[in-house]
């Protein structure tokens, strides 16, 4: 629900959930598809159902190393003569007759006449024959034709997020390319005359840009095609010019800095003049100065300038926004239960996002050094969400850790 508060330079602050609902409600998923090689499809979203044109397996095959036999020959333990061998990719050409068996490797085609496989461990070689210690059932250790996939089966459905298992399933049916949803195009930059890209010398008063690189990593992991540009000058005119020119080329624009309410914070003014502002200010700490708006169909995020605030809010808002644009409806927020290693005081009006490290006993310890300290997050594994209130969470209290990664 909305966190009620007095009117400030931000207006009425929204809760995290209300802000995210507003953002996702305004963004429209991208249109368009493209063909990609299966091996390049990790994290892509399938744009169509994929049907198999063949059976998997395409033939009956051994599921274990051992001996292919006729089960009727081993209704009781006994001895069978070895008459050949079958390997994966090279089967036995003859037909197995009564009293015979063949050596067979895992994955090798079952020979005609055989209907079971006995594991090596359950047999003993005696010259050119094999002694079997126990009876064998028909179908034992055999992978039958089409057991896994039948010709015509839908192997993967439209909207599936591709990963190792999904890629393997496409490869096993022989498809080299698949149709996927195009990636959302995202532009990322920072504002501020003091910001310098890594690799260039610093002048007095300047700092290196870390926010852009944190945000572009979040954006790429969420499925975006990212463009990075040098920082924009710290004026309203410069920001408006970049926003206007870029809105026609990108699905989402993300920048950091200038989103608060100081004299030189131009973000809200710039976005409002060339588009519309939907969110400005969220009741969380750190990360209050989050801004979201639109310029025609292009979404615009203005993120806090302090690194910890920027990265936390990028995980909270940018990542799900990009997944939404990309038709990725599966988003698992990895979490685990931990206990607090020390007491934590609640903030009276804002939800507290506390970065923490976790020891071998699942005890969480704060790494927060301030919104401007990037090591608040580089030394953490995630964060704990602590609701607004006027109390203290005691040492040893249970909490939910949201894992960043």
N, C-alpha and C positions, 0 to 999 in steps of 0.2 A: 504494500500500500504506500501511498505518498506520505513522506515524513512531514508533518506540519511544523512550520517554523515561521518566525517573523520574516517579513520581506527584507531582503538584503540586496546587495548589488547583483546577486545571482537570481533573485526572485525566490519562489518556493522550491526548496530542494526536493528532488525525487529520490525514492528508494532505488536500489540497484535493479530490482525486478521491474518497477514501473518504467525506469529509464530504458532498460533493454526491450521491454514490450513495445515502447514507443518507437525505438530504433528499428526493430524487426518489422513492425507494422508499416513503416514508411518505405522500406527497401523492397524492390522487386527483383526476384532472381533473374540472372542473366539468361539470354536466349542464344541459340546457336550451338552447333555441335561440330566436332572434328574427329577425324580418324587418327589414332595413335598406335604405335607399335605396342604390343602387349607388354614387352619388357620396360616400356617407358610409361606405364599406366598407373604406377603407384600413387595412391591418394586421389586419383581421378574418379569422377562420378559417371557410371554407365548411363548412356542416353537411350538404350533400348534393351529389351530382353535378348539374351543370348541363348540360342538353341543349339543342341549338339547335332551334328550330321553323321555321327558314328556311335558305336557302342564302346563303353569303357568298363572292363577290358574288352578287346575285340575278339577274344578267344578264351577258352578255359585255360587257366594257368596255375602253376604251383605257387602256393603261398608260403612254402618253407623249403629249405634245402633238405633233400632226403631221397626217397625212392618212390617212384610212381608205380602203383600196383592196381590189380583188380581186387576190390574189397571181398568178393566171394571167395578168393583164394586164401584169405586170412580171417575167416570166421572164427578160426582158432589159431593160436601161434603156430608158426611153421617156417619152412625154408623155401626161398624162391631164387631162381637163376637170373643173374644179371645178363641182359642181352643188348645193352646199349646205354646211351647217355643223351640227355637233353639239356641245353644251355639257353639262357635268355637270348632271344634272337636267332636261335638255331635249334629247331626241334628235332625229335626223333621221327624218322620217316616211316618206320614200319608200324605194324599193328601189334599191340601187346597180346600175347596168347596166354592160355592157362598155364600157371606155374612159372611165369616170367615176371620180371620187374626191370626197371631202368633207373640209373642214377639221374636225378633231376635237380636243377638249380632253381632258386626262387625267381619267379617271373617267366620261367620257360613254359612253352605250350605243353599242355597235357597230351600225351600220345593217344592215338586211337586205342580203345579197349580199356584204358586205365580210368578209374573213377575216384582215386584217393591217393594221398601222399602220406608216407610215414616219415617222421622226422629222423634224422641221422642218429639222434640220441636214443631212439627207441629200436635201433637195429644194430646188428653186429655182422661185419663182413667176414665171410668164411670162404677164402679162395675166390672163385667166380660166382659165389652165391651169397645170399644174405639171410641171416636168421632173425626172425621177427618175434619179439617177446610177448606181444599182446594182440588181441583182435583189432581190426580196423573197420571203421564205419564208412559207408559210401559218402563221398563228398568231403571227407576229412582233409583239412589243409589245402583245399582247392578254391581258387578264386574263379567263379563262374562268369562266363560271358555276360556283359551288361549288368553285372552285379552293382556297379557303381553308378554308371550313367547309361541310359538307353537312348538310342537314336530318336531324335525328336523331343527329348526332355529339355525343359528350360533350366539351364545350368545356373545362370545368374539373372536376377531381375533388374529392370530399369531402376535407377536410383541407388544401386549398390555402390558402396565405397570400396574401391579396389585396394587390395593389400596382398601380402604374400600368398595366402591361401586362395584368394580369388584369381590372382594372376596364374597360379598353378592350374586351377580348374579350367581356365581359358586355354592355356598351353596344351593341356592333355587332350583337348578335343581338336587340336590342330589349327586353331585360328591365330593368324599372325598379327591382325589389326582389329581394333574394336572402336566403336563409336562412343565418344564421351562428351560430356558437357564442356563447353569452353570455360576456361578459367576467368574469374572476375579480374578485370584490369584495375590495378590499384597504384596510385601515385603516392609516394611518401617523401616528406621533406620536413625540415625544421625552420623556425623563424628565429630571428635574433642576429644582430650584427656581430655578436661576440662568438658565434658558433663557427667552428672550423672543421672541415673533414679530416679524419685521421690521415697522417702521412704528410701534412703540410706544417710548416713551422708556426708556432703560436706567437702572437704579439701580446704585449702586456694587457691583461684584462680579458683575454680570449680563453675559450675552453673547447675541447674536442667534442664533436657530435657523437653521442652514444645512443640517444633516443631513436634516431632514424634506423640504426642497425638492429636495435631491439625490436622495433615495430615491424621492420621488413621481415625479420625472422618469424615473428608471430604470424604475419600475413601469409608468408610462403607455406608455413606449416598448416595453415587453415585452408590452403588451396588456391591462393591468388597468384596471378602473374604480376610481379612487382616491378615498378620503375622507381628508381631513386634519383632525385635531383638535388643539386646543392641548395643550401639554405636560402630562404627568401629574406630580403631586406626588411628591417623592422619598421615598416610604414604601412598604413592602411591601404594606400594606393598600390603598393607593390603586391600585397597579399591579394587584393581584389583582382588585379590583372592576372596573376597566376591562377587563381580560382576560376575566373571566367574562361580563360583559354583552355584550361585543363578539363573542365566539366564536360566538354563535348567529346573528349578522347578517352575518358576513364569512367569506370563504374563506381569508383570510390576514391576519394581524396583523403589522405590522413596526414596531418601535420601536428607538431608539438610546439608549445610556447604561445604566449599571448592570449590565453583563454581565461585568465582571472579578470579582476575588475579594477586593475590599476590604471594609472594615466596612460601608460604605453602598451596596454593590452588591447589590441585592435581586432582580435579574432571575431568576437560576436558582432561588432559593427560591420566588419568586412563581409561576413557570411550573410548577415541580414540585408545588406544593401544589394547583393547580387543574387540572393536566393532567400531561403527562409530558415530560421532557427527553430528547432523542435525541442531540444534539450540543452539547458545550460545550468549545470550544478547538480551534483548527486550527493546524497547524504552518506558519504563514506569518508574514511580517513585512513591513509592518505588517498587523494584522488578526486577531491571535490570539484575542481574546475574542468569537468568534462563537458565538451560542447558537441552537439550533433545537429546537422541541418541538411538541407538539400539545395542544389542548384539544378533546376529542372529535374532530370531523372538521376543525376549523380549525387550520391551520398557524400557528406563531408564530416569528418571527425576532426575536432580540435582537441588535442590531448594536453594534459598538464606538462609543464616544462621540467619539473624535477624528475630525475630518472626513475626513482622507485615508484612514484605516482604514475608516471607514464607507462611503465611496463605492467604494473598491476592492472590498470584500467584497460590497457590493450588486451590483456588476457580476458578481462571481464566483458568487454564490449566489441572490440575489433574482431577478435577470433570468431565469436558466434555470428557477427554480422557478415563476415566473409563466407562462412559455412552456409548461411542462409542464401546469399547471393549465388553460391555455387551449387545449390540444390542438395547440399549435404545435410540430410535431416538426422544423421546420427552424430551425436556429440556427447561423449562420455566424459564427465568431469571426474577424473580419478581422485579418490579420496580414501582416507583411512582414519581410524580412531586413534587419538594420542592422548596423553595426559600432560598437563602443564607442569613445567619444572619450576615455575615461580608464579606468584599472583599477577593478575592483569587487571588494571582499572578500566572500567568501561568509559566510553565517551558519552556525554549526556544526550547529544543530539544526532550523532552520526555513527553508522556501522563502522567498526574498526577492522581493518585488514592487517593482520599482524604477521609479517614474514617470520618464519621459524626454521631452525635446523632441528633434526630429530636424531636422538642417540640410539644405540643398539637396543635400548629397552623401551622404545617408542615414547620417550619423554621429549616434549617440545620445549625449545628454548628460543626466545626472541633474538632475531638478528637485526632488528630495526634500529638504524642509527640516524634516521631523519629522512625526509622525502628526497633530499638532494644527494643521498649517498647510494650509489649504485650497488655497493657491496651489501646493502640491506637485502638484496635479492640474490646476488651472485653467491653469497654464503648460505642461502636458504634452499630448501627443497620444495617450498610452497608456502601457503599462508593459512591462517586460521581466521574465520569470520566471527567477530564478536559483536553481537547486537548492541544498539544504543541502550543506555541505561545509566543508573546512578549507583551502581554497585561495583563489587570486585569479584573476579573469578579467582577462587582460591587455588593455591598450589596443590597439585594432584587432581584437579578437576578434569573431567573428560572434555575433549573438544574434537571437532571434525577438521582434519587437515586436508586442504585442497592442494593437490600436487601440481606444480608447474612443470611442464615439459612437452 
